[in-house]
Amino acid sequence: MNRKKRIWRSGGFLCVLAGMLCLGCATQEGAVDSRDSTIRVLFVYGGAHHSPITPYMRMLDSIPGIEWTPALLPQSAGMLKPGLEKEYDVLLMVQMMGSRWEQPEFSSEQRKAFADLLNKGIGIVALHQAIATEPGWAESPRIVGGVWRNEPYEVDDRSYPKSGCLHDTDIRVRAWNPDHPIVQGVPEFVINDELYLDIYKAEDNVPVLVTDHPQAKGRKEIAWTRSYGASRIFYFQLGHIPEKTWARPECRRIVRQAIRWAAGKAGGQGDPGRE
């Protein structure tokens, strides 16, 4: 079993519960040959919607070759600044912050610090609801490469209608490019999950996974890569019911390989969003 560090940045019942889980970690899917190869992951969570965090923790505990540390928002927002790239290789982000959900967004200083961190260079793996976070920040769509909003919104002075979602639907998922390191070895699969509708997707996203669902109008990608500053960014739309999604071996493999890609441990050395 691979030893992982736990540095809690917040108090409360969730921290105690997660700490108990860590003492009884499940057997991992592999072993680490050398500590030098370990990828350091900061698990950034908090805000509204999809509050169970234990499925994410179980998934992280199943991934060989990583050490992960939880960081609850908004308490840990001050960590996301230049210098963090020396402590961590990848941020796994599942937060959903915004006034609509009575959750504080980043301050202007914290937004600048986070953008400066991305310009320095750190891997980002963003999952599901992270596309809806920080609705008041114009830079957010440029970072994650997409937007889900429960009201009409604008991106770069262009207006978009309210987004939608289709719950409890079967989604067929396949690789756009089977040779991409994030999806190598991932077969086509069908999963019952939530499909986002009428969402903004940046033109310079590089598709990684697509669906042929009849309600997926326009561009069909449900996962993509991109770059922001010196940072590699991967976004994956699935995950509405974490205990179901992150128990699926296909989804775990995608996240595991995305973490390696975001950390620069897979693929080539060119444009980080286009490998």
N, C-alpha and C positions, 0 to 999 in steps of 0.2 A: 504494500500500500504506500502510495506516495505521500510524504508528509507535506502539509500545507500550513501556512501561517494564517493566523486570524488576528486582525487588528481592528477592533470595533471602534467606529467613529461616532456612535450614538448609543444612548441608553435605552432602557425600556424592555418590555416583555419580548419583543421580536428578537432583540439581541440575545437574551437569555435562551430563548427557544432555539435559535440558530446555533448558538454555542453548544447546546446539548446535542443537536444533530451532528455537529462536527465531530463530537467524541465517538459517534457511532457511524462513521462514514461507511458507505457501501463499498464493496470491492470494486476497484477501478477496472476500466476496459484494457488497460495496458500498464506498463511500467516505464519509469524514467531511467535512462542509462547514466546520465550525468547531470548534476545540478546546473552545470553551465548551459544546458539546453532548456532549462525551465523558463516558461513564459509567465510573466507576472501580470495578473489580471486584477483590475479594480472593478468590482461589481457595483454599479451605480443604480440605485432603485429608489422608489418613493413616489409620493403623490397619490393620485386617484386611480381607481379602476384596476382590476386584476391584482388585488392586494396579496394573495398567497405568494410568498417568496420561496417556500420550501421546495417546490418543483425545480426552480432555477438552481437552488443550492445542490439538490441531488444531481442535477445534470452536471454542474461544475465539478462536483466530487467524483463524477464518473470519467472525467477527461484526464488522460495521462499527460504528464509533462507540463502541468501548470501549477502555480500557487495563486490563490485568489483571496481577496480581501473585500469585505462588504463596506459600502459607503452609502448611508441613508441621506437622502435629500429631504428638506433643505439644509439640514444640519451640516452636511459635508460639502456644500457648494464652494466654500472657500478653498478647498483642496484643488479644484480644477483650474490650475494656473501653471504658467511656465515653471519648470523644475520637476513637475510630476512625471514627466517623461523619463527622468532619471531613476524613478522608483518603480514605475509600471510600464509595461509594453503595450497593453491593450485595456481600453475601457469597454466593458460589457454594459450597455445602457438600456434600461427598461423603464425609466422614469416617465411620469405623465404629470407635469406641473403646469398650472395655469389658473387664472382667477375663476374661470367657469367651474372648476372643481374645488374652489376655495383652497388652492394650493399656491404658495408664493412662487413666482417666477424669479429667475436670476435678477439681481440688481444690475444696473448699467456697468458697474465696476466688475461684477462677476462675469457678465457677458463678454466684456473686453478681454478679461483674463483667460476665459475659455477659448475664445478665438485666437488669442496669442499662443496658447498651448497647442492648438491645432496647427498653427503656422510653424511652430517648432517641430512638431511631428510626434504623433502617438496614434496607435491603432484604435479604431472604433468599430465595435460590432453592436448595432442598434436593432432591437427586436420589437415587433408589433406596435404597442402604444407609443413608443418613442417618437413616432412620426407625428404625434399630436401634441407633443410637449412644447412649451415656450411659445404659445400663439402670438404673444405680443412682440416677439423678436423677429425683425425682418431677415436676419441672417440665418435663422433656423432652417428654412427650406434649402438654402445653399449648402448647409452642412450635411443634413441627412438625405437630401435629394428628393424629398417629397413632402406633402402636407395632407393631413386629414384634419378637417375642421367641422364643427357642428353648427357653423353659421357661415354665410358668405365671407370671402376673404380676398386679399390681393397678394400677388407675388410679382415683384418688379413692375408695379403700376398696372398690372393686368388683373381684371376681376374674375373670380371663380365662384361657382355656386357652392352651396352647402354640400359637404360630403355625406355619404351614406354608408351603410354596411348591411351585409346579408349574413344573419346568424345561422348556425347549425346547418351548414350546407356542405356537401361533398365537393372537394376541390382536388382536381387532378393536377399534379405537379411534375414537371420534367425540367431537365437541365436545358438551358439555352445553348450552352457550349459545353458538352460533356468533358472536354479536356481542361476546363478551368479547374484550378486546384481546390476551390471551395466545394465543387460538386463531384470530384473524381470518386468513383465507386458508389455514387448515390443513384439507385434505380428510379425509374418513374414510379410514383406512388399516389394513392388517393387518401386524403385525410378529411375528417369532418371538423371544420373550423369556421372561422369568420372571414368573409371576403370584404375588403374595403372597396367602396364604389365611388366613382367621381372624385378621385384624388389627383392632386397635382403631382406630376413626376417630371423631374428636370430632364431637359433634352440630352444632357451629357452623361446621364446615367448609363452604365454598361450592364445590360441584362445578365442575370445569372440563372434565375429560375423563372419559368413562365407557367401559365395555366391556360387551358382551353375552356374554362367555365363560361357558359353562355351569357352570364351577367357581367363578365369582365370586358367592358367596352374599351375600344381604342387600344392602347398599348397594354399588353398582357402580362408584363413582368410583375412578379410578386417578390422578387429579391434582386438586388443590384449592387454594384460597386461604384465608387466614385472617389475623387480625391478632394481634399480641402487643405490648402496650404501644403505642408509636407506630410499630411496624414492620410493613411489608407482608411476608407470607410466602407462598411458593408451594412446593408439594411435588409431585413427579412420580415415579411408581413405577418406570417403565421404566429399563433400563440394566444388566441383568445381564452382558451381554457388551459392554463399552463400545465396542470397535472396530466392532461391528455397529450398535448403537443410535445412537451419535452420528455415524455416517456417513449416517444416513437424513435426507433433507432436511426431512421433516415434524418430526422430533424436534429438529433444529437450529433450525428456525423457532420451535418452541414455546419452547425455552430462550432464544433471542434476544429474543423478545417478552416472555417472563417477566422477563428482566433489565430491560427497559425499564419494565415495569409495576412491578416491585419498587422501581425507582429513582424512581417517580413521574413517569415520562415518557410514560405512556399512561393512558387512562381518566380518570374524573372525580376529584373531590377529596373524596368522602365517606368513609365507613368503608372503610379500605384493604383489608379482607378481602372486601368485598362489591361491588366494582365489576365 
